Amino acid sequence: MNKPEPVPDEVSLHYWEGARQGSLLLQRCPACRFYLHPPGVACPRCLSDSLDVVPACGRGTVYAFTVARQAFDPAFADDLPYVLALVELDEQPGLRMVTNIIDSELSEITAGAPVEATFEQRGEWSIPQFRLAQRRVR
């Protein structure tokens, strides 16, 4: 059984195209410099509808996480247990994305742990995921 694949639309296509190329792309408002995720049509801070697409550094910290020990979709049964996480990206305080922490020891995953982006192939697309990073100085 195959895992679900993204279904990009005109607002999110840049994000999924970037992921397919191994790059985490975000929208940023040129007027107030605010980053947004998930992709949107206007800046939530200043309401500008002129948004740039810029590469993110691909680093962040685990804001919160949980360990899934039951697969609610049979396609994920082989991944058990897996980590669902909210990662705060380094680009801006409060800029968070829902993701998985993969290729990491469960016992080492903690709130505040540094992570780096990696990408999981799904059909013709890729899904941004994260893994624990080497400790770094902020």
C-alpha positions, 0 to 999 in steps of 0.5 A: 500500500502506498502512502498518500502523495501531495496534491499541489494547487496554485498556492502550494505548487512552489513548495512541492516543486522545491521539495521535489528538488530537495529544497525547503521553499517558503513564502516571504512578504517583501513589505514586512519581511514576514515568513509564512507557512503553510503557503497562503495568498496574502501576508497575515501580518500586513495583508500584502498579496505580493509574496516572494518565494525564498529558500529556507535554511532547512534547520530548526528545533523540535517545538513539540512531538508525539510518538505514534504507535498505532497506524491509522492508515495501513500505509504507515504500519511499517514505519511504527513507531514514528514521530509526529512533530511541530518544528520551529524553523530557524528563519523566524520565531513562531514559524512552525511546520507539522512534520515527521522526525525520521532517521533518529533514535526515539530516545534522543528526540526532545523538545528543543532538539536541533533538526535539519530537513530531509526529503522522502520520495512519494511518487513524483513528489517529495515530502519535507521531513526532519532528522536530528542534527548535530548539536550547533551553537545558535 
